[in-house]
Amino acid sequence: TKLNAHAVELNQQPIVFAQSIEEIMMKYKRIFTQKNMQLNMSLNYDVIVHADEERIEQIIQNIIQNAIRYTKAQPGIINITLDKQATSCVLSIADNGIGISEEHLAIITNRFVRVNKVQSRHESGTGIGLSIVEKLMDLHGGEMIIESQLDVGTTIKLIFPLYEESEV
C-alpha cells in the first residue's frame, strides 16, 4: 500500500552491487544444500549502483524465494549473473523451475496473482512478491523483465542505472 501511494523513501547510497549480492546469497546457503540446489554466480565487481541496500535485498530475496519455491528439478539450478553495460547493469536470476505460461506472464506482477499454485500450504505465498519487486525497481529508476517457458524455467532480469558520482 505504501509503495502504491509513493510513501516509501529510499535511503540510497553507492553500493558495490556484486558484494551485496554475495552477502544476500550467503543467507540461502543452507537452503540450497537442504534442497540439493546448485547456485552459480558470475558477478562483475566493477558495477556500482546508487540504491537502497535494504530494498535491494528485498528485491533479490523475493526473486530467489520464488526460484527456490518453483524449482522442483533435481538438481535445481539457479544462475545469477551481473553484467555491466554503458549506463546500466543487468542482474539476471535464472532457474530451471516449472516456468510460467505465456498467457500468465502479462499478469504475473499484479498483486495477489499466483499462477503456479504450489501443492503444500507450507510453500505457499501471497502473490505480492513480484508486484513489490516491480514497484521497488521503479523507485530505483530500473526495470524488471520476466522471461519464462513452461517446464524449462524462468529468468528475471533486473536493470539498474549505474551510479554516477554527480548523483550525490
VMD Tcl script that builds the backbone (N, CA, C; Angstrom):
set m [mol new atoms 504]
animate dup $m
set s [atomselect $m all]
$s set {name element resname resid chain x y z} {
  {N N THR 1 A 0.825 -1.186 0.000}
  {CA C THR 1 A 0.000 0.000 0.000}
  {C C THR 1 A 0.870 1.252 0.000}
  {N N LYS 2 A 1.934 1.233 0.820}
  {CA C LYS 2 A 2.841 2.382 0.850}
  {C C LYS 2 A 3.521 2.578 -0.501}
  {N N LEU 3 A 3.882 1.489 -1.156}
  {CA C LEU 3 A 4.517 1.592 -2.469}
  {C C LEU 3 A 3.567 2.212 -3.481}
  {N N ASN 4 A 2.313 1.781 -3.464}
  {CA C ASN 4 A 1.324 2.330 -4.393}
  {C C ASN 4 A 1.059 3.801 -4.128}
  {N N ALA 5 A 1.143 4.218 -2.874}
  {CA C ALA 5 A 0.895 5.609 -2.512}
  {C C ALA 5 A 2.157 6.465 -2.625}
  {N N HIS 6 A 3.234 5.867 -3.100}
  {CA C HIS 6 A 4.532 6.559 -3.232}
  {C C HIS 6 A 4.991 7.115 -1.891}
  {N N ALA 7 A 4.699 6.383 -0.805}
  {CA C ALA 7 A 5.057 6.815 0.544}
  {C C ALA 7 A 6.334 6.145 1.047}
  {N N VAL 8 A 7.048 5.451 0.174}
  {CA C VAL 8 A 8.284 4.791 0.557}
  {C C VAL 8 A 9.453 5.652 0.104}
  {N N GLU 9 A 10.314 5.988 1.060}
  {CA C GLU 9 A 11.503 6.758 0.723}
  {C C GLU 9 A 12.703 5.822 0.708}
  {N N LEU 10 A 13.548 6.013 -0.279}
  {CA C LEU 10 A 14.748 5.192 -0.392}
  {C C LEU 10 A 15.910 5.875 0.313}
  {N N ASN 11 A 16.727 5.083 0.964}
  {CA C ASN 11 A 17.968 5.555 1.567}
  {C C ASN 11 A 19.093 5.130 0.623}
  {N N GLN 12 A 19.266 5.878 -0.447}
  {CA C GLN 12 A 20.201 5.479 -1.492}
  {C C GLN 12 A 21.617 5.924 -1.198}
  {N N GLN 13 A 22.537 5.048 -1.563}
  {CA C GLN 13 A 23.958 5.317 -1.450}
  {C C GLN 13 A 24.686 4.464 -2.480}
  {N N PRO 14 A 25.933 4.791 -2.790}
  {CA C PRO 14 A 26.682 3.948 -3.731}
  {C C PRO 14 A 26.927 2.563 -3.125}
  {N N ILE 15 A 26.660 1.524 -3.910}
  {CA C ILE 15 A 26.802 0.141 -3.441}
  {C C ILE 15 A 27.597 -0.651 -4.461}
  {N N VAL 16 A 28.600 -1.400 -3.981}
  {CA C VAL 16 A 29.273 -2.369 -4.844}
  {C C VAL 16 A 28.293 -3.536 -4.948}
  {N N PHE 17 A 27.614 -3.606 -6.086}
  {CA C PHE 17 A 26.461 -4.491 -6.240}
  {C C PHE 17 A 26.822 -5.969 -6.063}
  {N N ALA 18 A 27.930 -6.400 -6.629}
  {CA C ALA 18 A 28.319 -7.811 -6.537}
  {C C ALA 18 A 28.513 -8.239 -5.090}
  {N N GLN 19 A 29.120 -7.385 -4.304}
  {CA C GLN 19 A 29.349 -7.697 -2.893}
  {C C GLN 19 A 28.020 -7.847 -2.155}
  {N N SER 20 A 27.075 -6.958 -2.425}
  {CA C SER 20 A 25.747 -7.058 -1.799}
  {C C SER 20 A 25.054 -8.356 -2.183}
  {N N ILE 21 A 25.139 -8.704 -3.452}
  {CA C ILE 21 A 24.509 -9.939 -3.936}
  {C C ILE 21 A 25.102 -11.143 -3.216}
  {N N GLU 22 A 26.435 -11.196 -3.107}
  {CA C GLU 22 A 27.086 -12.316 -2.416}
  {C C GLU 22 A 26.629 -12.416 -0.963}
  {N N GLU 23 A 26.552 -11.270 -0.282}
  {CA C GLU 23 A 26.129 -11.270 1.120}
  {C C GLU 23 A 24.694 -11.766 1.264}
  {N N ILE 24 A 23.827 -11.359 0.375}
  {CA C ILE 24 A 22.431 -11.808 0.409}
  {C C ILE 24 A 22.362 -13.313 0.166}
  {N N MET 25 A 23.116 -13.792 -0.804}
  {CA C MET 25 A 23.045 -15.210 -1.164}
  {C C MET 25 A 23.641 -16.118 -0.084}
  {N N MET 26 A 24.544 -15.591 0.733}
  {CA C MET 26 A 25.098 -16.388 1.842}
  {C C MET 26 A 23.988 -16.834 2.791}
  {N N LYS 27 A 22.941 -16.040 2.912}
  {CA C LYS 27 A 21.823 -16.374 3.786}
  {C C LYS 27 A 21.048 -17.590 3.293}
  {N N TYR 28 A 21.209 -17.928 2.028}
  {CA C TYR 28 A 20.473 -19.046 1.438}
  {C C TYR 28 A 21.311 -20.313 1.300}
  {N N LYS 29 A 22.548 -20.260 1.743}
  {CA C LYS 29 A 23.466 -21.398 1.565}
  {C C LYS 29 A 22.877 -22.694 2.131}
  {N N ARG 30 A 22.351 -22.632 3.355}
  {CA C ARG 30 A 21.792 -23.824 3.996}
  {C C ARG 30 A 20.587 -24.367 3.219}
  {N N ILE 31 A 19.739 -23.468 2.731}
  {CA C ILE 31 A 18.548 -23.888 1.982}
  {C C ILE 31 A 18.949 -24.582 0.686}
  {N N PHE 32 A 19.949 -24.032 -0.001}
  {CA C PHE 32 A 20.414 -24.666 -1.235}
  {C C PHE 32 A 20.939 -26.070 -0.959}
  {N N THR 33 A 21.668 -26.234 0.124}
  {CA C THR 33 A 22.191 -27.548 0.492}
  {C C THR 33 A 21.051 -28.510 0.813}
  {N N GLN 34 A 20.102 -28.066 1.642}
  {CA C GLN 34 A 18.976 -28.917 2.037}
  {C C GLN 34 A 18.146 -29.363 0.843}
  {N N LYS 35 A 17.963 -28.486 -0.130}
  {CA C LYS 35 A 17.106 -28.787 -1.274}
  {C C LYS 35 A 17.887 -29.345 -2.466}
  {N N ASN 36 A 19.170 -29.647 -2.261}
  {CA C ASN 36 A 20.018 -30.178 -3.326}
  {C C ASN 36 A 19.991 -29.259 -4.548}
  {N N MET 37 A 20.155 -27.960 -4.285}
  {CA C MET 37 A 20.140 -26.972 -5.354}
  {C C MET 37 A 21.546 -26.434 -5.570}
  {N N GLN 38 A 21.813 -26.125 -6.812}
  {CA C GLN 38 A 23.119 -25.597 -7.194}
  {C C GLN 38 A 22.985 -24.109 -7.495}
  {N N LEU 39 A 23.883 -23.316 -6.933}
  {CA C LEU 39 A 23.905 -21.882 -7.183}
  {C C LEU 39 A 25.182 -21.540 -7.934}
  {N N ASN 40 A 25.023 -20.906 -9.082}
  {CA C ASN 40 A 26.156 -20.440 -9.884}
  {C C ASN 40 A 26.085 -18.926 -9.960}
  {N N MET 41 A 27.201 -18.269 -9.650}
  {CA C MET 41 A 27.217 -16.814 -9.721}
  {C C MET 41 A 28.397 -16.335 -10.568}
  {N N SER 42 A 28.099 -15.384 -11.434}
  {CA C SER 42 A 29.113 -14.719 -12.235}
  {C C SER 42 A 28.841 -13.224 -12.104}
  {N N LEU 43 A 29.632 -12.570 -11.254}
  {CA C LEU 43 A 29.345 -11.190 -10.879}
  {C C LEU 43 A 30.473 -10.256 -11.283}
  {N N ASN 44 A 30.116 -9.135 -11.845}
  {CA C ASN 44 A 31.076 -8.108 -12.227}
  {C C ASN 44 A 31.246 -7.155 -11.040}
  {N N TYR 45 A 32.445 -7.135 -10.459}
  {CA C TYR 45 A 32.699 -6.312 -9.275}
  {C C TYR 45 A 32.925 -4.840 -9.589}
  {N N ASP 46 A 32.911 -4.472 -10.857}
  {CA C ASP 46 A 33.050 -3.067 -11.234}
  {C C ASP 46 A 31.715 -2.332 -11.221}
  {N N VAL 47 A 30.634 -3.062 -10.968}
  {CA C VAL 47 A 29.302 -2.452 -11.001}
  {C C VAL 47 A 29.005 -1.764 -9.670}
  {N N ILE 48 A 28.736 -0.467 -9.762}
  {CA C ILE 48 A 28.329 0.305 -8.591}
  {C C ILE 48 A 26.985 0.945 -8.930}
  {N N VAL 49 A 26.024 0.732 -8.034}
  {CA C VAL 49 A 24.697 1.309 -8.229}
  {C C VAL 49 A 24.391 2.260 -7.078}
  {N N HIS 50 A 23.520 3.207 -7.338}
  {CA C HIS 50 A 23.040 4.142 -6.311}
  {C C HIS 50 A 21.699 3.588 -5.862}
  {N N ALA 51 A 21.679 2.923 -4.705}
  {CA C ALA 51 A 20.481 2.184 -4.332}
  {C C ALA 51 A 20.320 2.113 -2.822}
  {N N ASP 52 A 19.124 1.712 -2.416}
  {CA C ASP 52 A 18.808 1.451 -1.014}
  {C C ASP 52 A 19.121 -0.025 -0.766}
  {N N GLU 53 A 20.153 -0.267 0.039}
  {CA C GLU 53 A 20.623 -1.635 0.234}
  {C C GLU 53 A 19.551 -2.561 0.815}
  {N N GLU 54 A 18.725 -2.056 1.730}
  {CA C GLU 54 A 17.662 -2.886 2.308}
  {C C GLU 54 A 16.624 -3.249 1.249}
  {N N ARG 55 A 16.284 -2.309 0.396}
  {CA C ARG 55 A 15.291 -2.567 -0.656}
  {C C ARG 55 A 15.865 -3.486 -1.731}
  {N N ILE 56 A 17.160 -3.361 -2.010}
  {CA C ILE 56 A 17.816 -4.261 -2.961}
  {C C ILE 56 A 17.734 -5.691 -2.425}
  {N N GLU 57 A 17.987 -5.837 -1.139}
  {CA C GLU 57 A 17.889 -7.165 -0.526}
  {C C GLU 57 A 16.462 -7.694 -0.633}
  {N N GLN 58 A 15.479 -6.844 -0.415}
  {CA C GLN 58 A 14.076 -7.255 -0.524}
  {C C GLN 58 A 13.765 -7.719 -1.950}
  {N N ILE 59 A 14.258 -7.006 -2.942}
  {CA C ILE 59 A 14.048 -7.365 -4.344}
  {C C ILE 59 A 14.632 -8.742 -4.632}
  {N N ILE 60 A 15.901 -8.917 -4.274}
  {CA C ILE 60 A 16.589 -10.177 -4.573}
  {C C ILE 60 A 15.962 -11.332 -3.802}
  {N N GLN 61 A 15.625 -11.115 -2.535}
  {CA C GLN 61 A 15.013 -12.180 -1.747}
  {C C GLN 61 A 13.682 -12.635 -2.339}
  {N N ASN 62 A 12.856 -11.705 -2.789}
  {CA C ASN 62 A 11.580 -12.087 -3.402}
  {C C ASN 62 A 11.812 -12.992 -4.606}
  {N N ILE 63 A 12.768 -12.645 -5.434}
  {CA C ILE 63 A 13.015 -13.428 -6.642}
  {C C ILE 63 A 13.648 -14.772 -6.303}
  {N N ILE 64 A 14.619 -14.780 -5.407}
  {CA C ILE 64 A 15.275 -16.039 -5.025}
  {C C ILE 64 A 14.282 -16.984 -4.353}
  {N N GLN 65 A 13.433 -16.460 -3.489}
  {CA C GLN 65 A 12.447 -17.320 -2.829}
  {C C GLN 65 A 11.497 -17.950 -3.841}
  {N N ASN 66 A 11.096 -17.193 -4.858}
  {CA C ASN 66 A 10.268 -17.769 -5.917}
  {C C ASN 66 A 11.037 -18.837 -6.680}
  {N N ALA 67 A 12.293 -18.557 -6.993}
  {CA C ALA 67 A 13.103 -19.527 -7.736}
  {C C ALA 67 A 13.227 -20.831 -6.950}
  {N N ILE 68 A 13.468 -20.726 -5.661}
  {CA C ILE 68 A 13.574 -21.923 -4.815}
  {C C ILE 68 A 12.231 -22.640 -4.758}
  {N N ARG 69 A 11.162 -21.906 -4.554}
  {CA C ARG 69 A 9.821 -22.479 -4.407}
  {C C ARG 69 A 9.381 -23.240 -5.656}
  {N N TYR 70 A 9.690 -22.701 -6.829}
  {CA C TYR 70 A 9.161 -23.278 -8.062}
  {C C TYR 70 A 10.173 -24.110 -8.853}
  {N N THR 71 A 11.309 -24.410 -8.240}
  {CA C THR 71 A 12.284 -25.279 -8.887}
  {C C THR 71 A 12.197 -26.651 -8.239}
  {N N LYS 72 A 11.669 -27.590 -8.984}
  {CA C LYS 72 A 11.477 -28.945 -8.468}
  {C C LYS 72 A 12.478 -29.929 -9.083}
  {N N ALA 73 A 13.171 -29.498 -10.132}
  {CA C ALA 73 A 14.127 -30.372 -10.807}
  {C C ALA 73 A 15.238 -30.768 -9.836}
  {N N GLN 74 A 15.828 -31.926 -10.080}
  {CA C GLN 74 A 16.964 -32.386 -9.279}
  {C C GLN 74 A 18.157 -32.580 -10.184}
  {N N PRO 75 A 19.252 -31.901 -10.010}
  {CA C PRO 75 A 19.343 -30.832 -9.030}
  {C C PRO 75 A 18.728 -29.550 -9.566}
  {N N GLY 76 A 18.150 -28.781 -8.661}
  {CA C GLY 76 A 17.670 -27.456 -9.034}
  {C C GLY 76 A 18.872 -26.557 -9.248}
  {N N ILE 77 A 18.799 -25.724 -10.251}
  {CA C ILE 77 A 19.926 -24.845 -10.572}
  {C C ILE 77 A 19.436 -23.403 -10.649}
  {N N ILE 78 A 20.152 -22.525 -9.969}
  {CA C ILE 78 A 19.886 -21.093 -10.058}
  {C C ILE 78 A 21.185 -20.422 -10.497}
  {N N ASN 79 A 21.101 -19.666 -11.579}
  {CA C ASN 79 A 22.248 -18.938 -12.113}
  {C C ASN 79 A 22.022 -17.451 -11.905}
  {N N ILE 80 A 23.010 -16.796 -11.311}
  {CA C ILE 80 A 22.937 -15.355 -11.089}
  {C C ILE 80 A 24.114 -14.712 -11.817}
  {N N THR 81 A 23.794 -13.752 -12.690}
  {CA C THR 81 A 24.856 -13.025 -13.377}
  {C C THR 81 A 24.620 -11.528 -13.196}
  {N N LEU 82 A 25.712 -10.805 -13.117}
  {CA C LEU 82 A 25.662 -9.348 -13.031}
  {C C LEU 82 A 26.602 -8.816 -14.101}
  {N N ASP 83 A 26.022 -8.151 -15.096}
  {CA C ASP 83 A 26.784 -7.611 -16.216}
  {C C ASP 83 A 26.661 -6.101 -16.249}
  {N N LYS 84 A 27.744 -5.468 -16.667}
  {CA C LYS 84 A 27.780 -4.010 -16.786}
  {C C LYS 84 A 27.573 -3.628 -18.236}
  {N N GLN 85 A 26.723 -2.629 -18.447}
  {CA C GLN 85 A 26.515 -2.073 -19.777}
  {C C GLN 85 A 26.943 -0.607 -19.741}
  {N N ALA 86 A 26.701 0.134 -20.793}
  {CA C ALA 86 A 27.178 1.520 -20.882}
  {C C ALA 86 A 26.667 2.394 -19.736}
  {N N THR 87 A 25.359 2.423 -19.501}
  {CA C THR 87 A 24.793 3.293 -18.467}
  {C C THR 87 A 23.961 2.519 -17.449}
  {N N SER 88 A 23.959 1.203 -17.573}
  {CA C SER 88 A 23.155 0.381 -16.671}
  {C C SER 88 A 23.865 -0.941 -16.395}
  {N N CYS 89 A 23.265 -1.706 -15.508}
  {CA C CYS 89 A 23.736 -3.062 -15.257}
  {C C CYS 89 A 22.524 -3.981 -15.279}
  {N N VAL 90 A 22.785 -5.256 -15.545}
  {CA C VAL 90 A 21.706 -6.237 -15.595}
  {C C VAL 90 A 22.024 -7.356 -14.611}
  {N N LEU 91 A 21.153 -7.506 -13.624}
  {CA C LEU 91 A 21.218 -8.633 -12.709}
  {C C LEU 91 A 20.214 -9.651 -13.219}
  {N N SER 92 A 20.714 -10.808 -13.599}
  {CA C SER 92 A 19.871 -11.861 -14.154}
  {C C SER 92 A 19.832 -13.025 -13.178}
  {N N ILE 93 A 18.621 -13.449 -12.817}
  {CA C ILE 93 A 18.430 -14.594 -11.924}
  {C C ILE 93 A 17.595 -15.611 -12.693}
  {N N ALA 94 A 18.225 -16.746 -13.008}
  {CA C ALA 94 A 17.575 -17.772 -13.832}
  {C C ALA 94 A 17.482 -19.082 -13.059}
  {N N ASP 95 A 16.363 -19.777 -13.243}
  {CA C ASP 95 A 16.198 -21.086 -12.604}
  {C C ASP 95 A 15.752 -22.113 -13.632}
  {N N ASN 96 A 15.846 -23.376 -13.258}
  {CA C ASN 96 A 15.345 -24.451 -14.117}
  {C C ASN 96 A 14.049 -25.014 -13.519}
  {N N GLY 97 A 13.202 -24.098 -13.078}
  {CA C GLY 97 A 11.950 -24.462 -12.420}
  {C C GLY 97 A 10.824 -24.767 -13.381}
  {N N ILE 98 A 9.603 -24.708 -12.861}
  {CA C ILE 98 A 8.437 -25.128 -13.633}
  {C C ILE 98 A 8.024 -24.124 -14.698}
  {N N GLY 99 A 8.506 -22.884 -14.574}
  {CA C GLY 99 A 8.205 -21.870 -15.585}
  {C C GLY 99 A 6.826 -21.256 -15.427}
  {N N ILE 100 A 6.579 -20.260 -16.266}
  {CA C ILE 100 A 5.312 -19.530 -16.272}
  {C C ILE 100 A 4.799 -19.541 -17.705}
  {N N SER 101 A 3.531 -19.845 -17.876}
  {CA C SER 101 A 2.977 -19.889 -19.229}
  {C C SER 101 A 2.952 -18.493 -19.834}
  {N N GLU 102 A 2.947 -18.433 -21.153}
  {CA C GLU 102 A 2.976 -17.155 -21.871}
  {C C GLU 102 A 1.785 -16.270 -21.512}
  {N N GLU 103 A 0.604 -16.864 -21.381}
  {CA C GLU 103 A -0.579 -16.049 -21.078}
  {C C GLU 103 A -0.532 -15.468 -19.660}
  {N N HIS 104 A 0.205 -16.105 -18.752}
  {CA C HIS 104 A 0.295 -15.604 -17.387}
  {C C HIS 104 A 1.401 -14.573 -17.196}
  {N N LEU 105 A 2.348 -14.494 -18.133}
  {CA C LEU 105 A 3.442 -13.528 -17.990}
  {C C LEU 105 A 2.936 -12.087 -17.901}
  {N N ALA 106 A 1.868 -11.782 -18.615}
  {CA C ALA 106 A 1.331 -10.416 -18.632}
  {C C ALA 106 A 0.717 -9.996 -17.296}
  {N N ILE 107 A 0.292 -10.957 -16.482}
  {CA C ILE 107 A -0.391 -10.610 -15.222}
  {C C ILE 107 A 0.404 -11.001 -13.980}
  {N N ILE 108 A 1.562 -11.592 -14.155}
  {CA C ILE 108 A 2.310 -12.151 -13.023}
  {C C ILE 108 A 2.718 -11.096 -11.998}
  {N N THR 109 A 2.846 -9.824 -12.404}
  {CA C THR 109 A 3.236 -8.790 -11.441}
  {C C THR 109 A 2.035 -8.086 -10.807}
  {N N ASN 110 A 0.829 -8.506 -11.149}
  {CA C ASN 110 A -0.358 -7.958 -10.479}
  {C C ASN 110 A -0.402 -8.468 -9.043}
  {N N ARG 111 A -0.896 -7.642 -8.144}
  {CA C ARG 111 A -0.968 -8.042 -6.737}
  {C C ARG 111 A -1.874 -9.247 -6.560}
  {N N PHE 112 A -1.442 -10.152 -5.702}
  {CA C PHE 112 A -2.169 -11.359 -5.287}
  {C C PHE 112 A -2.346 -12.391 -6.398}
  {N N VAL 113 A -1.584 -12.263 -7.483}
  {CA C VAL 113 A -1.657 -13.254 -8.553}
  {C C VAL 113 A -0.652 -14.358 -8.275}
  {N N ARG 114 A -1.141 -15.590 -8.267}
  {CA C ARG 114 A -0.293 -16.765 -8.123}
  {C C ARG 114 A -0.739 -17.741 -9.193}
  {N N VAL 115 A -0.011 -17.768 -10.305}
  {CA C VAL 115 A -0.448 -18.619 -11.408}
  {C C VAL 115 A 0.010 -20.058 -11.253}
  {N N ASN 116 A 1.114 -20.271 -10.562}
  {CA C ASN 116 A 1.626 -21.626 -10.353}
  {C C ASN 116 A 1.429 -21.981 -8.887}
  {N N LYS 117 A 0.231 -22.342 -8.538}
  {CA C LYS 117 A -0.054 -22.642 -7.144}
  {C C LYS 117 A 0.688 -23.913 -6.737}
  {N N VAL 118 A 1.367 -23.825 -5.613}
  {CA C VAL 118 A 2.116 -24.972 -5.119}
  {C C VAL 118 A 1.179 -25.881 -4.337}
  {N N GLN 119 A 1.595 -27.123 -4.178}
  {CA C GLN 119 A 0.744 -28.122 -3.538}
  {C C GLN 119 A 0.680 -27.951 -2.026}
  {N N SER 120 A 1.783 -27.606 -1.414}
  {CA C SER 120 A 1.862 -27.565 0.039}
  {C C SER 120 A 1.567 -26.162 0.566}
  {N N ARG 121 A 0.742 -26.065 1.608}
  {CA C ARG 121 A 0.487 -24.759 2.211}
  {C C ARG 121 A 1.767 -24.204 2.833}
  {N N HIS 122 A 2.665 -25.093 3.229}
  {CA C HIS 122 A 3.945 -24.676 3.810}
  {C C HIS 122 A 4.754 -23.847 2.807}
  {N N GLU 123 A 4.593 -24.124 1.528}
  {CA C GLU 123 A 5.362 -23.442 0.499}
  {C C GLU 123 A 4.594 -22.303 -0.160}
  {N N SER 124 A 3.366 -22.076 0.226}
  {CA C SER 124 A 2.563 -21.080 -0.477}
  {C C SER 124 A 3.010 -19.662 -0.154}
  {N N GLY 125 A 2.626 -18.744 -1.033}
  {CA C GLY 125 A 2.936 -17.335 -0.832}
  {C C GLY 125 A 1.673 -16.523 -1.035}
  {N N THR 126 A 1.809 -15.195 -0.912}
  {CA C THR 126 A 0.640 -14.326 -1.024}
  {C C THR 126 A 0.404 -13.826 -2.438}
  {N N GLY 127 A 1.411 -13.908 -3.290}
  {CA C GLY 127 A 1.251 -13.405 -4.647}
  {C C GLY 127 A 1.530 -11.919 -4.783}
  {N N ILE 128 A 2.218 -11.335 -3.803}
  {CA C ILE 128 A 2.539 -9.906 -3.919}
  {C C ILE 128 A 4.022 -9.644 -4.156}
  {N N GLY 129 A 4.845 -10.681 -4.106}
  {CA C GLY 129 A 6.294 -10.517 -4.219}
  {C C GLY 129 A 6.749 -9.813 -5.478}
  {N N LEU 130 A 6.295 -10.265 -6.640}
  {CA C LEU 130 A 6.738 -9.648 -7.896}
  {C C LEU 130 A 6.136 -8.266 -8.085}
  {N N SER 131 A 4.976 -8.033 -7.518}
  {CA C SER 131 A 4.385 -6.698 -7.548}
  {C C SER 131 A 5.260 -5.726 -6.760}
  {N N ILE 132 A 5.718 -6.157 -5.605}
  {CA C ILE 132 A 6.616 -5.338 -4.784}
  {C C ILE 132 A 7.928 -5.098 -5.516}
  {N N VAL 133 A 8.486 -6.149 -6.108}
  {CA C VAL 133 A 9.736 -6.015 -6.856}
  {C C VAL 133 A 9.586 -4.973 -7.964}
  {N N GLU 134 A 8.493 -5.066 -8.701}
  {CA C GLU 134 A 8.276 -4.123 -9.805}
  {C C GLU 134 A 8.212 -2.676 -9.293}
  {N N LYS 135 A 7.514 -2.454 -8.199}
  {CA C LYS 135 A 7.411 -1.105 -7.630}
  {C C LYS 135 A 8.767 -0.607 -7.126}
  {N N LEU 136 A 9.524 -1.484 -6.458}
  {CA C LEU 136 A 10.842 -1.093 -5.958}
  {C C LEU 136 A 11.812 -0.815 -7.099}
  {N N MET 137 A 11.694 -1.569 -8.177}
  {CA C MET 137 A 12.545 -1.310 -9.347}
  {C C MET 137 A 12.215 0.066 -9.922}
  {N N ASP 138 A 10.935 0.405 -9.999}
  {CA C ASP 138 A 10.527 1.734 -10.477}
  {C C ASP 138 A 11.137 2.836 -9.609}
  {N N LEU 139 A 11.084 2.660 -8.285}
  {CA C LEU 139 A 11.645 3.652 -7.370}
  {C C LEU 139 A 13.147 3.844 -7.578}
  {N N HIS 140 A 13.826 2.783 -7.985}
  {CA C HIS 140 A 15.275 2.844 -8.240}
  {C C HIS 140 A 15.588 3.310 -9.666}
  {N N GLY 141 A 14.559 3.627 -10.436}
  {CA C GLY 141 A 14.784 4.035 -11.820}
  {C C GLY 141 A 15.160 2.873 -12.710}
  {N N GLY 142 A 14.784 1.674 -12.296}
  {CA C GLY 142 A 15.140 0.463 -13.028}
  {C C GLY 142 A 13.947 -0.190 -13.681}
  {N N GLU 143 A 14.176 -1.400 -14.133}
  {CA C GLU 143 A 13.150 -2.150 -14.865}
  {C C GLU 143 A 13.316 -3.638 -14.585}
  {N N MET 144 A 12.199 -4.356 -14.572}
  {CA C MET 144 A 12.214 -5.806 -14.421}
  {C C MET 144 A 11.653 -6.430 -15.686}
  {N N ILE 145 A 12.373 -7.411 -16.217}
  {CA C ILE 145 A 11.921 -8.163 -17.392}
  {C C ILE 145 A 11.840 -9.628 -16.993}
  {N N ILE 146 A 10.696 -10.242 -17.274}
  {CA C ILE 146 A 10.500 -11.655 -16.931}
  {C C ILE 146 A 10.392 -12.459 -18.222}
  {N N GLU 147 A 11.254 -13.474 -18.323}
  {CA C GLU 147 A 11.211 -14.406 -19.449}
  {C C GLU 147 A 10.998 -15.793 -18.865}
  {N N SER 148 A 10.093 -16.552 -19.455}
  {CA C SER 148 A 9.823 -17.858 -18.896}
  {C C SER 148 A 9.264 -18.804 -19.951}
  {N N GLN 149 A 9.487 -20.074 -19.706}
  {CA C GLN 149 A 8.945 -21.116 -20.564}
  {C C GLN 149 A 8.538 -22.283 -19.669}
  {N N LEU 150 A 7.326 -22.770 -19.868}
  {CA C LEU 150 A 6.845 -23.889 -19.064}
  {C C LEU 150 A 7.802 -25.068 -19.145}
  {N N ASP 151 A 8.043 -25.704 -18.006}
  {CA C ASP 151 A 8.894 -26.886 -17.875}
  {C C ASP 151 A 10.355 -26.650 -18.250}
  {N N VAL 152 A 10.752 -25.384 -18.425}
  {CA C VAL 152 A 12.153 -25.060 -18.733}
  {C C VAL 152 A 12.734 -24.172 -17.633}
  {N N GLY 153 A 11.963 -23.153 -17.225}
  {CA C GLY 153 A 12.435 -22.272 -16.170}
  {C C GLY 153 A 12.112 -20.827 -16.432}
  {N N THR 154 A 12.564 -19.992 -15.513}
  {CA C THR 154 A 12.274 -18.563 -15.559}
  {C C THR 154 A 13.560 -17.777 -15.374}
  {N N THR 155 A 13.666 -16.683 -16.117}
  {CA C THR 155 A 14.770 -15.740 -15.951}
  {C C THR 155 A 14.174 -14.375 -15.674}
  {N N ILE 156 A 14.625 -13.773 -14.596}
  {CA C ILE 156 A 14.201 -12.413 -14.273}
  {C C ILE 156 A 15.424 -11.517 -14.394}
  {N N LYS 157 A 15.276 -10.495 -15.227}
  {CA C LYS 157 A 16.354 -9.531 -15.431}
  {C C LYS 157 A 15.981 -8.226 -14.759}
  {N N LEU 158 A 16.876 -7.766 -13.911}
  {CA C LEU 158 A 16.691 -6.513 -13.206}
  {C C LEU 158 A 17.708 -5.518 -13.756}
  {N N ILE 159 A 17.217 -4.457 -14.345}
  {CA C ILE 159 A 18.086 -3.470 -14.975}
  {C C ILE 159 A 18.125 -2.225 -14.096}
  {N N PHE 160 A 19.311 -1.906 -13.603}
  {CA C PHE 160 A 19.525 -0.752 -12.735}
  {C C PHE 160 A 20.423 0.256 -13.443}
  {N N PRO 161 A 20.169 1.557 -13.250}
  {CA C PRO 161 A 21.120 2.544 -13.755}
  {C C PRO 161 A 22.411 2.458 -12.943}
  {N N LEU 162 A 23.540 2.677 -13.593}
  {CA C LEU 162 A 24.817 2.692 -12.894}
  {C C LEU 162 A 24.951 3.974 -12.076}
  {N N TYR 163 A 25.715 3.891 -11.015}
  {CA C TYR 163 A 25.996 5.050 -10.170}
  {C C TYR 163 A 26.899 6.027 -10.923}
  {N N GLU 164 A 26.548 7.288 -10.819}
  {CA C GLU 164 A 27.390 8.348 -11.373}
  {C C GLU 164 A 27.727 9.275 -10.216}
  {N N GLU 165 A 28.975 9.665 -10.113}
  {CA C GLU 165 A 29.413 10.485 -8.971}
  {C C GLU 165 A 28.618 11.773 -8.832}
  {N N SER 166 A 28.065 12.266 -9.896}
  {CA C SER 166 A 27.287 13.511 -9.840}
  {C C SER 166 A 25.957 13.338 -9.106}
  {N N GLU 167 A 25.576 12.085 -8.770}
  {CA C GLU 167 A 24.299 11.815 -8.108}
  {C C GLU 167 A 24.296 12.209 -6.645}
  {N N VAL 168 A 25.464 12.331 -6.013}
  {CA C VAL 168 A 25.485 12.643 -4.579}
  {C C VAL 168 A 25.696 14.103 -4.310}
}
mol reanalyze $m
mol bondsrecalc $m
mol representation Tube
mol addrep $m
